[in-house]
Amino acid sequence: MGLGRASAIIAAGTLTSRITGLLRTIVLVAAVGAIGRAGDAFGTANQLPNSIYQVISAGLLTGVIVPQVVRVSAQKDGGHAFLSKLLTLGIVLVGGVTIVATLCAPGFVSLFAVHYTPEQHALATQFAYWCIPQLFFYGMFALLGEILNARRIFAPYAWAPIVNNIVSIAGFLTFILLFGADQSDVGGWDGLMIFTLAGTATLGTIAQAIVLVIFWRKAGIPFRFDFRWRGMGLGTMRKLATWTLFTTLIGQLVGIVQQQTVSSASGDYASVFASQNAWLVYMVPYSMIILAIGTPYYTRIAEHAAANRQQELRTDIAQSIRILGLFVVIAAVAVAAASLPAARVFSNSADNAVAVAPVLLAYLVSLLPMAVLFIVQRTFYAFGDARTPFIFTIVQGSLVLVSTLIVAATVPVEYLAAAVALVQSLSGIVQTIIATILLRRKIGPLGLGATWRALARFVLMAIPAGAAGWGVFVLTGGTGSWMLQDKIWGALGAVLIAAVCGLVYLALLALFRAPELTIAIETIKNRRG
């Protein structure tokens, strides 16, 4: 499957997934509120399996499994024996971790939310007992999905989360019908309410994993439990996994400190749940652009690295960053211009939207650097180098940790969530710079001069586009605009502002004859052909 078609399939699936994911969050906010102790309690509990999943997905799978699967695919049996052993090992390890993590639910809640009241802590713990089992199904979803991706079967991994979202939407609507909306008070919850809300979230992850199992079987990849792990290269994989595990654990340690800091604002100001919702909006352009375009490139970069095709490798690195930048820059600016209407979609009042919007803006600062980091970091993984990403992640983690502690001691509680998000973004920029320098030292000159100039052009053209979008918001009344009157109006307003930004950006690219625009148009024409 070519890069264009693969990117289109992933982008379409990701777009649908993100739209349904946004609907899921809208219904969830309606059920528990955007700012309140019950919503923060559920946000903390539901984040626990995701945090551990990040260690599995972003670290062990992306950094270790994809390069290994690419290499064994050339074997006589297509790597089928290796995949059976790998999947068996994954089931045993992830299953064991899930059982232990579930038993440790009270401790995890205490670790992430030290500032919760006793009632809020108890509610979060009850949520956690139902939510943490999601870890096993997230792990299986990630393992199966990355294996399918490495074998150039991209669609299922991109489209399966839609099933999760549909199941969750149905469950959350059932919760509202049974118990009413805006259940933000921790004192009114009983066992049935907890089961309905948290059980729904877990049921969605189960459905998501089952979808990949179905596609796995349709792909004709045989599987049987195989515990003969000797000889499958566990020594090499363990060495790589150790560094990637350390890398992601640093990120989780930083996340714990961040959530501890933000949790002190729970109840009256933007806190855990509001930050998660802002992050969800941030992840829309990240997933639709960076993951959709970057994932097929990563597979090809891994193939170039395995075959020692250095020139092709450098070409793909430069090309992927430029293509990502073309779309990421305007996406960041458009979402920033529409931050207030977008925040209104995920809050139950205009005042709450005003409180959440700064958090979203703070996250957006890092969107372009994260696009560059996505390619650079995965190039290290393609070479089987997980140690170097550990080094620049240590730097980033240390910056975030120290800065967050300073924020906790100096920033007023109502601004904590936005300040923590900004610290993360700025530290991510430093991390990207260091990672790029280290990659150059590893493989030699990257030839990215033209790429950096292209990114600078994109930024310069996006600034007036963003100003035009913000002007639309101001002209319609600003904070008194119809865009903040309701969730639906907020969504329509955000779409209008984003459309204005996109049209101005496109016009400027055409006016100044940006070569990247011509490449994009030709790519679309070729794909249609």
N, C-alpha and C positions, 0 to 999 in steps of 0.2 A: 504494500500500500504506500503511495507517495505521500510526501509531506503535506501537500495541499489538501488532498482528500482526508488524510488523518486529522489535520488541524480542523477541517470543516466539520467532521464528525464529532470531534471532542468539543469544539466550540458550540455546536448545536445542542449537544447533550448537556454541556455545562450551562448554557443559557437557560434551557428549560429547567434544569435542576436548580439554578439560582432563583429563577422566577418562582418556582414552587417552594423553594426554601424561604424566600421572602414572605410568601403567603403564609407559610408555616409559622414564621416568627410573628407576623401580624396577628394571627389567631392566638398564639401563645401570649403575646402582650395583652391582648384583650382579656385573656383568662386570668393573668396574675399581675398585670400592671407593668409599666416600664421602670418605675422608681418605687421601691417598696421592699420590705423585709422578706416577704414570701417569694417574690420573684428572684431576689438575690440568693435565697436559700436554694431554690431549684437550679438557678444558674450555676452555683458552686457545685452541687451534686452532679448535674449533668455534664459539667466540665471535667470531672475526675476521669471517666473512661476516655474522654478525648485527649486529656493530657498524656495518659499512658500510651494511647494510640499514636500520638505524635512521635513518641520514642520508637515505636515499631515502624511506622510508615515513613516518616521523614528521615529516620536514621538507618535502621537495619535494612529495610526493604529497598528504599531508593539508593542507598549507598552501597549495598552488598548484593542484593538479590538480582537486580536488573543486569549488572555486568556479568554475573555468573550465568544467568539464563541465556544471555546473548552468546556466551562462549560455548555452552553445552549444546546449543541448538544445532551446531555443526556436527554433532556426533551421529553415528550411524542410525541410532534409534530416535533421532530428533530430540534427545535429552529427556525422553519420557521416564526412564528409570530414575534419573536424578530428580525430576519433578515430583515423583511419588514419594521419594525419601524426604525431599524438602518439605512437602506439604504435611507429611506425617510428623516431622519434627516440629513444624509450626503449630499443628494442632495440640501436640503435647505441651510445648512451652507456653503458648498463649493461654491454653486452658488452665494450666497450673498457676500462671500469674493472675488470671482472672479470679480463681477461687481464693487465693491469698489476699488479693486486693479487696474483694467483697467482705471478707472477714475483718479487714482492717478499716472498714468504712468510717467508724467514729474518729479514728486517728487521722485519716486523710482530711476529714472536714475540719478538725481542729488545726491541722497544718495549714490549710488554705484560708481559713476564716477565723482568725484569732479574736476579732473584734465583735463577733456576733453575740447577741444576747443568748441566755440559756435556752429560751423557747425557740429562737431562730436556729440555733445549733442543733437542737433536737429534731426540728423539722427537716433541716438539711441532711441529717444522718439518715432519717427514714427515707428521704428521696434517694440517697446514695445507695442504700441496699437494693433498690430497684434499678438504679441507673448503671452501677458499675459493671454488671454482667454484659452490658453493651460492649465492653472491652473485647470479649472473645469474638463477637461478630464483626466488630470493626477490624480486628486483626485478621480474621479470615477474609474479609472483604478486601483489605489492603494486599494481602499475600496473593490471593487469586487474581486480583486486578493488575498488580505489577507484573505477574508472570504472563498474563494475557497481553499486556502492553509490550513487554519485551519480545513477544512473538508477533508483534504488529497487529494485534487484535485490540483496537482501541475503544470501540463503541460501548461495550458492556460497562466498563469501568466509569465511563462518563455519564451513562444513562441510568444506571441502577439507583443512584441516590434519589431519583424522581419518585420511585416506589416508596422509599423511606418517607419522603415529604408528604406524599398522599396519605399514607397510613397515619402519620402524625397529625395532619390537618383534620382528618376524620375523628381521631381520638380527642384532640383538643376541643373541637366543636361539640363533641359528646359531653366533655367536661363542662363546658359552658351551659349546655342545655340542662344538665343534671344539677349543677351547683351554682350557676350564675357567673357573671363576668366580674373582672377586677377583684379577684380574691387576694388582695395584697396583705391582709392582716394575718399574721402567723397564728393567732389564737383560735381561728375558726376552722382549722383543718382537722379532718379525721382520717382513719385508715383507708376508707373507700376513695376519698378525694386524692390521697397520696398515690394509691394504686392506679387510679384512672390516669392521672397526669404522667407520673414517672413510668408506669407500665406501658403507656402509649409510646413514649420515647424509645423504650427498649424494643418494643414490637416492631417499630420502624426499622431499626438496625438489623433485626432478624430477617425481615422481608428483603432488605437490601442485599444481604449476603446470599440468600436463597437465589436471587436473580443471577448472580455470578456463577453459582453452582450449575444452574441450568445452561448458561452459555458455555461454561467449561465443558460440559458433556456434549453440547452441540458442536464444539470445536474439534471433537474427536481426540481429545487428550486423555489417554487412559489414566486411571488412578486406582491404586490399591494400597492399603496400609503396608508400609515397608520400614521396619525398624533397623534395618542393616545400614547404619549411618557411617560405618567405617569405610574409608576410601572415597567419600563424596567431596573431599576437600574442606572438611570442617576446620582444619588447622588454619588454612588461609582465610576462610570465612570468619573464623573466630577472631583473627587478628584485625580484620577490617571492621567486624562488628563491634569490637571493643572500643575502637576510636569513635565510631559513629554513635555508639551508645553513650560514651562520655560526652560527646558533642551535644546530643539532644538532652541529656540529663542536666547539662549546664543551663540549657534553655528552660527546662522545667523548674530548676531551682530559682532562676530569675522570675519565672512566672508565679511561683509561690510567693516570693517577696512582693511582687506587684499586686497580687490579689489580696495579700494581707494588708497592704497599704490602702488599696481602694475600698476594702471591706469596712474601714472605719467610717466611710461616708454613707453606709447603708441605712436606708430608712427615709432620709430627707433629700438626698442629693444623688446625682449620677454615681452609680457604684458598679458592682459586679455585673449585674444583668444588663444595665445600660451600656457598659463597655463592651460586653459580648455582642450586643446588637449593633453597635457602631463598627465593631470588627467585622460583623457579617456583611455590612454594606461595603466596607473596604474590600472584602474578599470577592465581591461580585466582579469588579474589573480584574482583580488578580487571577481569579479562576478562569474567567471568560477569555482573557488575553494571555496571561503568562503561562498558565497550565495548558491551555488549549494549543498554543503555538510552541511553547517550550518543551512539552513532553515528547512529541515526535522528534524534535531536534535532539533531545537528550539520547533517545534510542540510536539515532544516526551518529551522534558524537561518540557513543560507546562503541559502535561498530568501527568507526575510524580509528579509535584508540586501540582496539583489539587487533586491527590489521596494520597498525603503525603507519597510517596514511596522514602524515603530519600536515601537508598543505591543505588537504580537504578538511581536516579538523579545524585549522585556523579560519578557513573560509566560512565554515558553518558557525563558528563562534561569533565572528563579526556579523554575519548575515542575520543570525537569530537575534542578536542584541538590537540591531537596527530595526528589524521588523517589529520586535516587541516595543521598542521605543516609540515608533510611529503611532501606535495605538494607545500605549500606556500613558503617554504624556497628556493627550487630550482627555483621556478617561479620568485621570486624576484631577485635572482642572475643571472638567464638567461636574464631577461629583462634588468638588469643593464649592463651586458656584451654587449648586443645588443642595448644599448641606442642610439647610434649615427645613425645606420641604421634605427632603429625604428622611431627616430625623423625625419629622412629624408622622411619617408612615409607621414608625416603630415606637410611638408614644401615644398616650391617651389624652394629651392636652398640648396646647401651643407652648406653655411654660416648660413642660418636660422636653419638648423638642429643642427649645433654646438651651436647655441644660445639656442635652446630649450632643448637639451639633459640634461644639468645640472638641469633643473627644474624636469624632469622625475626622475633623480637619487635621488633628494632630497625627492620626494614623496615616493620612494621605501623603504626608511629607515624604514618606519612605517608599511610595509605590514604584517610582522609576528605579531607585537603587535596588529594590528587591527584584526587579526584573533582570537587572544585570547580575545580581548575586545568584539568581536561579541558574543561569547558564554557567557562571564561573564555578560555583560549588559543584555542580554535577559534572563538570569537566574533570575535576579532581577525582570524583567517584569513578568516572569512566576509566581512569588510569589505575584504579584500585588503590587510590591514596585517600584514606580517611583520616590520616594523622594531621595533615595540613588544615583541613576544615576545622578540626578540633582546636588548632592554634588560634585561628582568627575568630572562632566562636568564643574562646576564652576571653579574648580582648573585648568583644562585644558584650558578653555577659558581665564582665567586670565593670564596664562602663555603666551598664543599665543598673546593676546592683548598687553601686556607689551612688549614682545619681538618684535612684529611687529612694534610697535612705535619706538623702538630702531633701528630696521633695517631701517625704513624709514628715520631716521635722520643720519645714519652712513654709510650705504652701497651704493656704486656707483649705479646709476640708471640702468646700464646694467646688474647688478646682482640681482636686486630687486626681480624678480619673483622666482629665485632659492632660495634666502635667505628666502623669505616668506614661500615657500614650506618646507624648512628644519625646520624652526621654528614650523610649524604645525606638522611635523613628530616627532620631539623631544618631544613636549608637549603631543602628543598622547601616547608616550612611558610612560611618567610619569602618565598619566591618567590610562593606563592599569594596572600599578603597584598598584596604589591606589585602583582601582576598585576590583582587586583580593584580596587585604587585607580586604576590606570592605565586600566582599562576604564571606570570611572565618569567619569573625566576626558574620555574619548573620546566617549561617547554620552550622558552626563548621568546623573542619578540612576537607579540600577538597581532601586530598590524592593525591596531584599533584607532589610529589617528582619524581616519575618515568617519569612523563610527561615532567618536566623541563629538566631532563637528556636526554630524547629522543630528545627534541628540540635542545639541545646543540650538540648532535651527528649529527643531520641533518645539522646544521650550519657548523660544522667542515668538513663534507663531501661535502658541497656545495661550499666551498671556492676554492679547486682545480678545481672543475667543472667550476666555473666562470672564473678562470684563463685560463683554456683551451679554453673557448669560446672567451675571450678577445684576446688570442693568435692568434686565427683564424683571427680576425679583423686586428690585427697588421701585421700579415704575408701577408695579402692581400693588404697592402698599407696604413693602418691607415686612416687618414683624406683624403688621396688621393686615397682611395680604390674605386673599382668599386661599392661598396655598397652604396656610397654617390652620385653616378652619376645621379640617377633618382629614382622616387618613387618605381617603380617595382623592380629595383635592390636593393633598400633599404629593401623592404619586403622580397625578396629572401635571402638577407644577414642576416636579423634578424632571419629568420627561420633556416638558416644554423647554426648560432651561438647558438641559443636556442637548436637545436638538439644535437650539440656537448656537451653542458652543461648537457643536460638530460642524454645522454649516459654515460658520465663520472660519474655523480651522481648515476645512476642506478648500474654501475659497482662497485662503492665503497660501496654502500649499500649491494650488494651481497657478495663482498669480506669480509666485516666485519660482515656478517650474521645479519644484522639489523632485529630484530623480526617484525618491522612494515612492512617491505617489504613482509615477508611471509604472514602477515595478508592481505595486499593489494592484493597479488596474489590469495589467497584463496577466497577473496571477489569477485574478477573478475571471478574466476572459478565457484563459486556458482551462480553468476548472469547469466553467460552464460548457466549454467545448468538449 
